Amino acid sequence: MMQLIPAFQSPDEIVHLLRADMVAHGQALLGSEAPHEPGRTGGWVDTNFFLFSQWMQKIVGPHRDRSLSPAWLMSEATRFEWQDDEIFVNAAPTGYYAPFIYLPHAFGLKLSRALDLSLGHSYQLTRMLVTLLVFGLVLWAWQIARPALLVQALVLMPMALFQIISPTIDGLCFALALLVLSLFLRQWQGGQATRWQAFAFHAAIFLLVTSRTNLIPLVLLPLALLVRHGTWPRLAASAMLLAASAGWTLFGLAHTEDNRVVRALSTGQVIATYLREPMEFLRLVGRTVADPFQGHLIASSFVGNLGWADAPIPGFALVAIGCGLLLAAVLTVAATRYQRQDAAIRAALLVAGLGSTLLAFFALAVTWNDYPAHVIQGLQGRYFIIPAMLLAAALGPVRLEAAQAPSPPAHRLFVLLYAAFCLTVLATTLHGRYGMGVAVFDF
């Protein structure tokens, strides 16, 4: 499936991999081009790697060069080597993200250079390593506690699968979210976790919070565990998580200079304005969702508007997958036994999911849009996949024995048919858009 996707065709993939190359060069934080110049806007990357990313942009978007073959571009990329000469690149959009989420990508790029691979083969190796890590984390989460059927359906959507097999940070975040949910369920049930599991739980939340700002409400999960199973080690771990997450978030807001959007007010001023007028922000969210263009863009890019929003899945497939998600929700609710003593854990997941959803709107409103705004520009549906996973988990089984029990036959049949359909839609859409890989059945 990876061979159907040329390099740098996932949204924001270019800036993420360039940031990873900075980390591979030892540049953990963004800096300025001149040694004493104020502000943190970018960093130094290999010149040929940067040119490779720009080269692949020629086939991106509605104004792409249709005379260029993606397969030819990828083939040519195997002829070019790392230059060992650096160029300063603006990577301000990643300034809000801690460097740790980029370590797998940086390792792949560093290893590629050590093996003296071409740029094309370096990209393929990095993509493979990151994807294998994602699969490993998903397998670990699945062994601890199987996700609810609706959560499985969300992860199998074409958009989620596309991000998983692309070397961005989205697929890694999806896998970390599944691991957090499984470890949360395990600790809530018995209050017990190995030292390694407890570390993984808090580390995964830190990675998610510092790479996806809208996921800050995830810190409520360890706090809920602290209230239910209060111990001194758990208190210390929660305090460290809160301090580290808050510290990085404030550092990113204070030191990142994103000049892509010229605004009358600074990010801090816009945040203060919306905090003083919360109803105005909620009305802005309502207008954005109700807007015909923005609302459809969010829905389609949540399910399967692939590439740089230039490879949409067929309309009937969008409807079919939407119906599949609805059926998965019905099956999840029908198979779940709701008990009063489980209200607290469901409430924690529900609050985290709703809070993350609203913060996705808020983050874009204060960083990518001017004030006042009629609708929030720049929102993509993939930002809401993890919040949807949290809400779906709140609907499903929250008892460990239920999550570890064999799936009902109806659930297994649904997953088999739904996964086959999503994979077919993904493959045919990618092949139709890029013309790479073997010929597959086309709708």
ABEGO torsion letter per residue (X at the ends): XAAABBBGABBGAAAAAAAAAAAAAGBABBBBABAABBEBABBBBBAAAAAAAAAAAAABEAABBAABBAAAAAAAAAABBBAGBBBBBBAAAAAABBAAAAAAAAAAAAAAAAAGBBAAAAAAAAAAAAAAAAAAAAAAAAAABBBBAAAAAAAABAAAAAAAABBBAAAAAAAAAAAAAAAAAAAAAAGBBBAAAAAAAAAAAAAAAAABAAAAAAAAAAAAAAAABBBAAAAAAAAAAAAAAAAAAAAAAAABBBAABBBABBAAAAAAAAAABAAAAAAAAAAAAABAAAAAAAAAAAAABBEBGABBBBAAAAAAAAAAAAAAAAAAAAABBBBAAAAAAAAAAAAAAAAAAAAAAAAAAAAABBOBBABBBGBBAAAAAAAAAAAAAAABBABAAAAABBBBAAAAAAAAAAAAAAAAAAAAAAAAAAGBEBBBBBX
